Amino acid sequence: MAFRIMNSIIIRVGGLAVIVGGVLFVGAPLVSRYLPHALSIDAMFVLLIVALLLMPVGMVGFHTLQGRRYGRIGFASCWLTVVASLVVAWGAADFFIWGDVLQEAPPPWLAWGLGGLLVGFVLYGVATLQARVLPRWCGVVFIVALPAALGSGNFGPFAAAFMVFGLAWLALGYALWASRRTPSGRPSRVR
């Protein structure tokens, strides 16, 4: 019984972390638009780094919900996403907070982390579709969210990429938060 309660708490906290992260991904570009320039750039990157740091918490929630059902690919892609998001957060902090943005190129591990996120999300989406614990649209969103976000950044303002990903991440957070299933696949509440 205590194990189920603990898993339920982990799933809910993970869902809340994903929702807050989605709001931060969407809100960070908006903050940069409405604050004075010098303050807005710093605030935007701090919000994005916090959103990236919330990503592993959310992935642990997703893993707790469907971990027994999605096999080795799901397990590996979940932890690849956790590590990659931490690498991207560290690289972004290194580049935007401690580095000289105008003089230096981004650190190479930022690109490696972004590549890891891309591969991790796509594989995790495939595993989510196979697990059939979350609605099918969640698996599709995992697969297309990051590529769509990266593509939207190439055709318009770079902030659009964060907003597209944030909206997708917000939807996934709601699905995790609203999930009424335990990791065993049974409904958590009997009606």
Rosetta silent file (secondary structure, phi, psi, omega in degrees, C-alpha in Angstrom):
SEQUENCE: MAFRIMNSIIIRVGGLAVIVGGVLFVGAPLVSRYLPHALSIDAMFVLLIVALLLMPVGMVGFHTLQGRRYGRIGFASCWLTVVASLVVAWGAADFFIWGDVLQEAPPPWLAWGLGGLLVGFVLYGVATLQARVLPRWCGVVFIVALPAALGSGNFGPFAAAFMVFGLAWLALGYALWASRRTPSGRPSRVR
SCORE:     score description
SCORE:     0.000 S_00000001
   1 L     0.000  -45.831  179.978    0.000    0.000    0.000 S_00000001
   2 H   -64.320  -34.042  178.728    2.777    2.442    0.941 S_00000001
   3 H   -63.093  -42.757  178.874    4.567    1.583   -2.309 S_00000001
   4 H   -65.449  -39.835  179.373    1.485    2.576   -4.335 S_00000001
   5 H   -64.927  -43.067  179.445    1.103    5.815   -2.406 S_00000001
   6 H   -63.601  -42.717  177.427    4.780    6.664   -2.948 S_00000001
   7 H   -62.900  -40.393  177.929    4.492    5.911   -6.674 S_00000001
   8 H   -61.743  -41.353  178.325    1.372    8.053   -6.872 S_00000001
   9 H   -64.511  -43.284  179.454    3.234   10.925   -5.211 S_00000001
  10 H   -62.161  -41.899  179.455    6.192   10.554   -7.591 S_00000001
  11 H   -64.578  -44.588 -179.976    3.839   10.564  -10.585 S_00000001
  12 H   -65.698  -43.508  178.370    1.980   13.652   -9.337 S_00000001
  13 H   -64.095  -40.538  176.193    5.195   15.538   -8.515 S_00000001
  14 H   -61.322  -43.101  177.580    6.566   14.575  -11.934 S_00000001
  15 H   -62.463  -42.273  178.241    3.399   15.844  -13.601 S_00000001
  16 H   -64.227  -40.249  178.585    3.587   19.096  -11.677 S_00000001
  17 H   -63.572  -39.683  179.267    7.277   19.513  -12.636 S_00000001
  18 H   -67.993  -40.717  178.689    6.439   18.992  -16.315 S_00000001
  19 H   -63.275  -47.635  179.416    3.567   21.489  -16.143 S_00000001
  20 H   -63.354  -41.595  176.763    5.726   24.128  -14.435 S_00000001
  21 H   -60.901  -41.496  177.060    8.540   23.425  -16.911 S_00000001
  22 H   -61.948  -42.092  177.656    6.125   23.845  -19.822 S_00000001
  23 H   -63.068  -40.382  179.688    4.928   27.166  -18.416 S_00000001
  24 H   -67.620  -40.169  177.431    8.546   28.302  -18.027 S_00000001
  25 H   -61.901  -39.937  178.836    9.442   27.254  -21.589 S_00000001
  26 H   -73.744  -40.890 -174.481    6.470   29.247  -22.902 S_00000001
  27 H   -76.704  -27.541 -176.888    6.947   32.168  -20.517 S_00000001
  28 H   -57.483  -47.682  177.378   10.698   32.680  -20.876 S_00000001
  29 H   -65.112  -31.290  178.540   10.515   34.252  -24.352 S_00000001
  30 H   -68.930  -37.450  176.778    7.596   36.407  -23.219 S_00000001
  31 H   -62.113  -41.558 -178.606    9.625   37.675  -20.260 S_00000001
  32 H   -67.004  -23.265 -178.884   12.437   38.632  -22.593 S_00000001
  33 H   -80.300  -30.442 -171.278   10.010   40.607  -24.706 S_00000001
  34 H  -108.165   -3.846  175.291    8.515   42.724  -21.942 S_00000001
  35 L  -100.548  161.365  174.075   11.456   43.435  -19.622 S_00000001
  36 L   -56.324  147.170 -169.416   14.303   45.883  -20.304 S_00000001
  37 H   -52.762  -51.518 -176.114   16.850   44.258  -22.626 S_00000001
  38 H   -61.844  -42.058  179.435   19.734   43.685  -20.209 S_00000001
  39 H   -74.042  -35.471 -174.299   17.468   42.207  -17.539 S_00000001
  40 H   -67.277  -39.214 -179.865   15.289   40.279  -19.978 S_00000001
  41 H   -63.968  -46.555  178.924   18.091   38.183  -21.495 S_00000001
  42 H   -62.541  -44.784 -179.181   19.313   37.087  -18.071 S_00000001
  43 H   -63.723  -41.281 -179.685   15.786   36.358  -16.844 S_00000001
  44 H   -60.708  -46.509 -177.018   14.937   34.380  -19.974 S_00000001
  45 H   -71.860  -31.685  174.959   17.951   32.112  -19.680 S_00000001
  46 H   -64.540  -44.067  178.523   17.463   31.569  -15.951 S_00000001
  47 H   -63.409  -40.041  178.740   13.855   30.507  -16.620 S_00000001
  48 H   -66.735  -38.739  178.717   14.957   28.183  -19.420 S_00000001
  49 H   -66.970  -40.298  176.485   17.634   26.600  -17.232 S_00000001
  50 H   -62.851  -42.034  178.127   15.109   26.046  -14.426 S_00000001
  51 H   -61.215  -41.124  177.653   12.730   24.459  -16.966 S_00000001
  52 H   -66.264  -33.895  178.452   15.530   22.156  -18.135 S_00000001
  53 H   -73.685  -23.204  175.460   16.295   21.207  -14.532 S_00000001
  54 H   -78.745  -19.299 -177.738   12.628   20.284  -13.984 S_00000001
  55 H   -59.011  -45.175  177.748   12.733   17.944  -16.983 S_00000001
  56 H   -61.227  -34.940  178.451   14.464   15.047  -15.143 S_00000001
  57 H   -62.943  -43.641  177.488   11.856   15.244  -12.358 S_00000001
  58 H   -64.326  -40.913  179.741    9.113   14.893  -14.947 S_00000001
  59 H   -65.356  -34.060  175.284   10.855   12.016  -16.682 S_00000001
  60 H   -64.488  -37.548  175.138   11.104   10.170  -13.361 S_00000001
  61 H   -62.893  -45.501  176.785    7.330   10.615  -13.059 S_00000001
  62 H   -61.530  -41.919  179.821    6.791    9.189  -16.552 S_00000001
  63 H   -63.805  -41.651  179.358    9.151    6.324  -15.751 S_00000001
  64 H   -62.771  -37.666 -178.979    7.329    5.563  -12.509 S_00000001
  65 H   -69.462  -45.856 -171.016    4.016    5.447  -14.346 S_00000001
  66 H  -122.521   13.478 -173.987    4.983    3.198  -17.243 S_00000001
  67 L   -57.353  -37.134 -178.572    8.409    1.780  -16.371 S_00000001
  68 L   -78.338  -11.562 -172.629    7.434   -1.873  -16.163 S_00000001
  69 L  -106.973  -12.404 -173.309    5.616   -1.795  -19.465 S_00000001
  70 L  -107.245    4.729  169.938    7.948   -0.095  -21.927 S_00000001
  71 H    71.689 -166.340 -174.873   10.990   -2.346  -21.825 S_00000001
  72 H   -66.282  -38.115 -179.452   14.668   -1.634  -22.317 S_00000001
  73 H   -65.108  -42.606  177.747   14.235    1.025  -24.992 S_00000001
  74 H   -63.759  -43.722  179.733   11.913    3.015  -22.759 S_00000001
  75 H   -62.504  -48.810 -178.297   14.226    2.644  -19.777 S_00000001
  76 H   -65.504  -41.905 -178.128   17.339    3.657  -21.741 S_00000001
  77 H   -71.009  -31.868  175.748   15.640    6.554  -23.521 S_00000001
  78 H   -61.419  -49.636 -177.194   14.179    7.857  -20.254 S_00000001
  79 H   -74.343  -28.169  171.791   17.579    8.021  -18.620 S_00000001
  80 H   -62.202  -41.869  178.868   19.191    9.357  -21.802 S_00000001
  81 H   -65.741  -39.777  178.107   16.667   12.207  -21.651 S_00000001
  82 H   -61.282  -51.434 -178.232   17.411   12.801  -17.951 S_00000001
  83 H   -65.598  -43.278 -178.472   21.162   12.998  -18.500 S_00000001
  84 H   -63.325  -38.725  179.058   20.842   15.005  -21.734 S_00000001
  85 H   -66.717  -35.559  176.367   18.584   17.604  -20.114 S_00000001
  86 H   -68.463  -37.917  177.306   21.115   18.072  -17.318 S_00000001
  87 H   -65.227  -42.975  178.627   23.911   18.412  -19.887 S_00000001
  88 H   -64.744  -41.454  178.311   21.895   21.010  -21.836 S_00000001
  89 H   -62.199  -43.725  178.308   21.112   22.903  -18.618 S_00000001
  90 H   -64.980  -44.228  179.085   24.795   22.921  -17.664 S_00000001
  91 H   -63.598  -40.156  178.092   25.844   23.943  -21.181 S_00000001
  92 H   -66.358  -41.414  177.853   23.253   26.719  -21.295 S_00000001
  93 H   -64.199  -42.114  179.886   24.329   27.981  -17.881 S_00000001
  94 H   -62.967  -43.292 -176.107   27.963   27.848  -18.919 S_00000001
  95 H   -77.127  -48.394 -171.436   27.320   29.697  -22.161 S_00000001
  96 H   -89.840  -28.770 -177.881   24.683   32.239  -21.217 S_00000001
  97 H   -97.664  -50.013 -175.305   25.369   32.967  -17.566 S_00000001
  98 H   -95.350  -19.857 -177.785   29.089   32.466  -17.042 S_00000001
  99 L   -93.937  173.699  176.064   30.340   32.840  -20.612 S_00000001
 100 L   -98.242  101.962 -173.323   30.585   35.801  -22.929 S_00000001
 101 L   -59.184  -35.696 -176.264   27.728   35.218  -25.371 S_00000001
 102 L   -78.310  -22.621 -173.445   29.021   37.700  -27.931 S_00000001
 103 L  -103.539  -29.282 -171.181   32.597   36.401  -28.017 S_00000001
 104 L  -109.326  157.308  170.299   32.414   32.637  -27.566 S_00000001
 105 L   -85.663  155.590  177.407   30.827   29.722  -29.345 S_00000001
 106 L   -59.396  150.062  178.405   28.521   27.506  -27.307 S_00000001
 107 L   -63.438  147.292 -175.139   30.306   24.717  -25.458 S_00000001
 108 H   -62.679  -29.059 -178.560   30.430   21.471  -27.471 S_00000001
 109 H   -71.411  -15.463  174.527   28.541   19.510  -24.836 S_00000001
 110 H   -65.235  -43.220  177.636   25.521   21.735  -25.408 S_00000001
 111 H   -67.294  -39.233  178.091   25.171   20.252  -28.901 S_00000001
 112 H   -64.277  -41.390  178.186   25.756   16.737  -27.557 S_00000001
 113 H   -64.527  -41.378  178.487   23.077   17.258  -24.915 S_00000001
 114 H   -64.509  -40.278  175.716   20.610   18.593  -27.478 S_00000001
 115 H   -63.629  -40.268  176.976   21.287   15.575  -29.700 S_00000001
 116 H   -63.799  -39.357  176.002   20.757   13.287  -26.712 S_00000001
 117 H   -62.521  -43.524 -179.022   17.452   15.007  -25.953 S_00000001
 118 H   -61.265  -50.828  179.791   16.332   14.588  -29.546 S_00000001
 119 H   -64.745  -43.358 -178.834   17.179   10.867  -29.656 S_00000001
 120 H   -61.553  -44.958 -179.817   15.862   10.297  -26.133 S_00000001
 121 H   -66.352  -41.752 -179.751   12.487   11.930  -26.781 S_00000001
 122 H   -63.738  -47.433  179.552   11.934   10.127  -30.084 S_00000001
 123 H   -66.540  -36.081  178.407   12.783    6.723  -28.591 S_00000001
 124 H   -67.180  -35.178  175.520   10.763    7.466  -25.475 S_00000001
 125 H   -63.391  -42.629  177.405    7.785    8.324  -27.656 S_00000001
 126 H   -62.650  -44.042  178.693    8.080    4.984  -29.454 S_00000001
 127 H   -64.563  -36.775  177.825    8.305    3.188  -26.098 S_00000001
 128 H   -65.017  -40.118  176.370    5.285    5.138  -24.818 S_00000001
 129 H   -63.239  -38.538 -179.855    3.262    4.037  -27.832 S_00000001
 130 H   -72.504  -34.179 -176.677    4.255    0.418  -27.174 S_00000001
 131 H   -69.967  -33.536  179.305    3.533    0.575  -23.434 S_00000001
 132 L    58.054   35.793  175.702   -0.069    1.757  -23.934 S_00000001
 133 L   -95.223  -45.734  176.379   -0.243    3.274  -20.452 S_00000001
 134 L   -92.113  162.414  175.387   -0.656    6.897  -21.541 S_00000001
 135 L   -58.189  152.116 -176.770   -2.935    8.006  -24.376 S_00000001
 136 H   -58.707  -34.281 -178.105   -1.453    7.463  -27.846 S_00000001
 137 H   -61.300  -27.119  178.345   -1.186   11.195  -28.474 S_00000001
 138 H   -64.331  -43.493  177.252    1.424   11.374  -25.680 S_00000001
 139 H   -61.876  -41.980  178.728    3.734    9.042  -27.579 S_00000001
 140 H   -64.344  -41.561  179.325    3.252   11.077  -30.741 S_00000001
 141 H   -64.003  -41.327  176.130    3.959   14.319  -28.858 S_00000001
 142 H   -58.491  -39.830 -177.326    7.174   12.849  -27.433 S_00000001
 143 H   -70.508  -43.165 -170.892    8.245   11.923  -30.967 S_00000001
 144 H   -99.405  -14.722 -172.264    7.418   15.207  -32.731 S_00000001
 145 H   -60.687  -54.157 -175.962    7.726   17.913  -30.031 S_00000001
 146 H   -69.871  -44.331  175.014   11.463   18.537  -30.086 S_00000001
 147 H   -59.800  -39.409  178.473   11.942   18.188  -33.868 S_00000001
 148 H   -65.730  -40.239  179.225    8.972   20.534  -34.419 S_00000001
 149 H   -64.664  -45.620  179.911   10.363   23.010  -31.905 S_00000001
 150 H   -64.821  -36.062  177.204   13.820   22.957  -33.471 S_00000001
 151 H   -68.631  -36.271  179.984   12.255   23.369  -36.909 S_00000001
 152 H   -69.493  -27.888  177.431   10.136   26.306  -35.791 S_00000001
 153 H   -69.597  -24.707 -179.777   13.243   28.080  -34.531 S_00000001
 154 H   -80.322  -21.564 -175.263   14.751   27.958  -38.010 S_00000001
 155 H  -104.322    1.481 -178.023   11.779   29.658  -39.673 S_00000001
 156 L  -161.684 -156.957  178.473   11.143   32.478  -37.257 S_00000001
 157 L   -64.348  144.977 -177.859   12.329   33.931  -34.015 S_00000001
 158 L   -60.170  -27.844  179.821   14.357   31.532  -31.904 S_00000001
 159 H   -63.096  -25.908  179.762   11.872   32.072  -29.064 S_00000001
 160 H   -61.694  -34.114  179.182    9.225   30.216  -31.092 S_00000001
 161 H   -61.371  -43.560  179.432   11.155   26.978  -30.566 S_00000001
 162 H   -66.820  -36.937 -178.680   10.873   27.307  -26.788 S_00000001
 163 H   -69.984  -41.647  177.981    7.191   28.156  -27.013 S_00000001
 164 H   -62.521  -48.411  179.400    6.354   25.200  -29.286 S_00000001
 165 H   -64.170  -40.179 -179.786    8.238   22.791  -27.040 S_00000001
 166 H   -61.280  -41.280  177.940    6.730   24.367  -23.927 S_00000001
 167 H   -64.755  -41.121  177.535    3.176   23.874  -25.180 S_00000001
 168 H   -65.560  -42.999 -179.843    3.908   20.228  -25.993 S_00000001
 169 H   -65.663  -36.658  176.589    5.606   19.712  -22.625 S_00000001
 170 H   -62.925  -43.418  178.076    2.639   21.368  -20.891 S_00000001
 171 H   -63.794  -42.211  177.738    0.229   18.937  -22.581 S_00000001
 172 H   -64.642  -37.670  178.024    2.388   15.964  -21.564 S_00000001
 173 H   -63.114  -41.130  177.143    2.511   17.284  -18.004 S_00000001
 174 H   -62.997  -41.920  179.365   -1.256   17.446  -17.862 S_00000001
 175 H   -62.145  -40.398  178.547   -1.489   13.856  -19.142 S_00000001
 176 H   -69.398  -45.962  179.998    0.916   12.681  -16.444 S_00000001
 177 H   -60.297  -42.628 -175.856   -0.773   14.716  -13.710 S_00000001
 178 H   -82.508   -4.699 -177.648   -4.248   13.518  -14.716 S_00000001
 179 L   -59.568  131.859  179.630   -3.161    9.897  -15.057 S_00000001
 180 L  -109.494   20.328 -179.410   -5.337    7.640  -12.953 S_00000001
 181 E  -110.476  148.043  173.513   -3.257    4.551  -13.390 S_00000001
 182 L   -92.051  169.501  179.219   -0.690    3.070  -11.090 S_00000001
 183 L   -59.231  -21.611  178.654    2.515    1.511  -12.439 S_00000001
 184 L   -75.877  -12.605  178.164    0.800   -1.900  -12.354 S_00000001
 185 L    96.791   -2.569  178.989   -1.663   -0.677  -14.994 S_00000001
 186 L   -91.992  150.202  175.612   -4.740   -0.829  -12.743 S_00000001
 187 E   -59.690  139.308 -176.954   -6.891    2.198  -12.018 S_00000001
 188 L   -79.137  -19.476  179.243   -5.775    3.851   -8.790 S_00000001
 189 L  -123.755  132.684  177.898   -9.331    4.664   -7.703 S_00000001
 190 L   -94.479  129.808  179.606  -12.185    2.241   -7.704 S_00000001
 191 L  -107.080    0.000    0.000  -15.536    3.766   -8.591 S_00000001
